[in-house]
Amino acid sequence: MRILDRYILKSVLGIFLACLFTFISLYIIIDIISHLEDMLKLQINLGILSQYYLSYLPIIFVQVAPFSCLLATLYTFGKLNRNNEIIAMRSSGLSVFQISKTVIIFGLVVSLLVFLVNERIVPRALVSTEKTKEEMEADRKKTGQKEQEAINNLSIYGLKNRLFFVNKFTVATNTMEGIVILEHDKQQNVIKKIVANKGVYKDGLWRFYKSITYNFDENNQVKNEVQYLEEETMDIAETPTEFLTQRQHPDFMNITQLNNYIWKLSNSGATTVIRNLKVDLYQRFTFPLTSIIIILLGIPFSLRMRKRATGLSSLGLSIMVGFLYYVLNAVSIALGKAGMLTPFLAASLSHITGLFASLYVINTLP
């Protein structure tokens, strides 16, 4: 590695770690202050509290790493430019890409690290934080709240190759409303569909009210007569507790689990759920690229930080561009989940736009 590369890397790495430490510390301090009253009321054990925030560290890291990369890039190249070191490098025949090569490689390494943490650690960390949160709230008297507690849009892959879709699940009364059950064969073909207005769990059994049962043949055509019952005792092994513990949430799954879950849902007809899950799946691959894209967006502005006024305007403009990048990403994800963009385009639109915009601006530098 050249002396120049080591010099730039040392500065970028130092600022990146300082920003990372600052953001993580601020997050924890602000969260503690905002929940201090509840913590004192519940008399939460210090060990449980430490475990909670330790499990949250990977989650905070993947969120703040891109902005830490941006600030590290701005500071490093801004300082080199103010000291006229960039001019000396360009005079020696180095191009902008040769000067910024070390930072770009650093961004790629951070993107890879974010991908690995997001894939292997974050799902388990989310599960751990949820369990710790339940432990912290174990002594809270929530009788009045529990009666009102309900879960909307619950989807579960249960026993006997069944998919459950529930519009509303009321925890206190063990009641499901707006029920659709799809039963599949080993090839994931739908062989039975059950629709019911309401289901109540009592005495170890599920009772469905106003249920309609459809049976399908190998061509997905309805066979026999459609069965309608005012009340029916269902052969469902899952208890309400198992429904709550087995519910699938994309944030708690890694890429393999999420992909398998989408495959299980593929023949269910739940197009909206499948589309949203596909957006989440593609975003697992594209989100880590945020670090390298935001570095590329910051390079042209940091290279213009020579005079104080120019430096401040470039700093503000680069942060604004980074903010717009995040806004574009949020809008494209929302459009993808609304069905206005394909899942892949929704997850990658902001990254493609940011990449081409940064390359264009870099090429226009003198």
C-alpha positions, 0 to 999 in steps of 0.5 A: 500500500502506498504511503498516500493510501495509508495516510488517507485510510488512517484519516477515514478509518479514524473519523468513521470509528469516532462517528460510529461511537458518537452515534451509538452513544447518542442513541443509547443516551437518548433512548435511556433518557426518554424511557427513564421514568418507565425504567425507574417505575419497573426497577429494571435490573441493570444486567437486563438493561445492559443485555438489551442495549448490547443486543441492539448494537448491531441494529444501530450499526447497520443504520448509522454506518452509511452516514458515518462513511459520508462524514468520514469522506467529507472530513478527510477530503475536505481537510486535504483540499483546504491544505492544498494537498489535493492540488499537489496530488492532481499536479502529480498526475493523479486522477480523482478516482486514483485519489479516492480509490482508498475511500471507495475500497473502504466503502466496499468493505463497510458495505460487505460488513453491513451485509454480513451483520444484517444477514447473520446477526441482526435477525437474532439481535431483534429476537433477543431485544424482543425477549429482553423487552418482555422480561423488562415488562414482566412486572408491569400491570397491563390488565387494562391494556391487554383487553384492548391488545390486538394484532392486525394482518397476522400471517402464519405457516402452521402444521399440516402445510397450512397458511393462516391469514387473520385480519385481527387477532384479539389476545385477551379473548383468543379470538380471530376475525377475518380468517383465511386458511389455505392447505397445500400438498407437498408440491405447494398446490392449494387443496383446501381453502377455509374462510370464516368470519370469526374463530374462538379458542375455548376448552382446547378447541378452535370454533369457527363461525360462518365458515365456508370450505372449498376443496380443489383438485389437481387443476385448482378447480373446485371439486364437490360442493362448497360447504357452509356451516354456521358453527364448526369445530376445527381440527387445528393443533395450534394454540393462540400462544403458538400463533403468537410465537410462530408469527413470521416477521421479515425483520426476524428472518435472514435471506434464506428464511425469507426466500423460503417463506416467499416460496411457501406463500407462492401458491396462496394467492396473497399477492400483496403479502408476497409483493411486500416480502419480495421488496424486503428480500431484494432490499436485503441485498441493496441496503448494504450498498448505501455505504459505498453509494453515499461515499461516491455522492460525498466525494465531489462535494468534499473535493470542493471544500477549499475556502471556508464559505465553499466548504460550508456550502459543500458540506451542507449540499452533500448532507442534503444530497444524502438526505434526498437519497434516503428520501428517494429510497423510502419513496421507491420502497413505498411505491414497490409495496403499493404495486407501482414498481416491481420489487427489484426496481423498488429496492434498487432505484435509489442506489442506481440513481445515486450511483449514476449521479455520483459518477456524473458529478465526479466526471465533471470535476476539473 
